[in-house]
């Protein structure tokens, strides 16, 4: 096997999508340095003349803008973070522990508590996978187990060897090559893994790879073109490549569609717009010197870098004055900025079209329509993740010598996206019509879950117990009142 050729091989889709994935990753992270980072989708821009330092950056340099002015402007530029909150909303709503029903055998409890052997339980691990899928359109979960010197055929063999499977999350930028059969099942995968030892030594030349086939696996280390070697290898104990994709939206096997594919472009547009507005506001914060003259342009000796020369007409006297800029243009530009921002949110499905004017309260139907797109996306994500979780657990079972996972993991597909104020309004309005105690309990539970979303489990149980006791307390008070 030619190791150099193997680790340098790239799937055609990887070569095509790598710049897009880097672009999406940058926009989702919204690093403070983002405005001055190079936009990977702009690397083919050709500079016809001049030495422009920021033409390919996310917040780009204007034509004929001096490098000095650009560097001053970029030092103040702020990324308009649209993608991060959208990804957080979707990733934090699907798969919340309270919405996932789990029937886990006792032999898997330790796996679920430390799903990746790095201290993350199942829910924390799947949150990271879900968040990554929102950004890239797909993330990949590999199931692996520490190598053993004995062949593992049954669960008894696994237990006696002290080996337990674990999950590893693979970024699409790290999955370098793959081959699928006619049914879309992986037959070969090559991915790059983080080498902790190399990271501690700050040795960027050391790169680690894992190569899987249904028959065997190889761990490969590269220290430059001349030093590539297999550092570990073994038989594949389960007879299949242990990788499962998690799709945000599935387009084809191993291909997904990103949540932020459109919003990221809006982020670039709005960030440039905001930086440009900052320059305009700065320029218009001071009165502009204006000279009206009948003659040709005279030689000026003004203590300012900008002046406007106007030809005097019959209604205007010749002379010099300071004129304050008209702010109407800025007001219009800001209105357009806000409208464009709303389009960006709509691309994420987290804000619908206005149903009624602000003077009129929204009806329940209006609120439902407003969240319709988000609900459809959330349901799709939940179903995708439920299927992925089942396949991952089957791989866990296979590494433990079992034919399949005998437990179950079911994701909820009902999501409440109304805000706290809507929940309070519902509680107050419906409490006046004589609701049954059970209905009042659920309305109160809804309000408290939004007002206090991050309570410790013990405290949450105390509140739930008190809510459950409300009908009994009300009945007791009613009995005492009647007797008196």
ABEGO torsion letter per residue (X at the ends): XBAAAAAABBBAAAAAAAAAAAAAAAAAAGBAAAAABBBAAAAABBBABEBBAAAABABBBBBGBBAAAAAAAAAABBBBBAAAAAAAAAAAABGBAAABBBBBBAAAAAAAABAAGAGBBAAAAAAAAAAAAAAAGBBBBBBBBBBBABBBABAAAAAAAGBBBBBBBBBAAABABBBBBAAGBBABBBBBBBBAAAAAAGBAABBBBBBBBAABBBBBBBAEAABBBBABBBBBAAGBBBBBBBBABBABBGBBBBAAAAAAAAAAAAAAAAAAAAAAAAAAABBBBBBBBABBBBBBBBABABBBBBBBBAABBBEBBBBBBBAAAAAAAAAAAAAAAAAAAAAAGABBBBABBAABBBBAAAAAAAAAAAAAAAAAAAAAAAAAAAAAAAAAAAAAGBABBABBBBBBABBBABBAAAAAAAAAAAAAAGBBAAAAAAAAAAAAAAABAABBAAAAAAAAAAAAAAAAAAAAAAAAAAAX
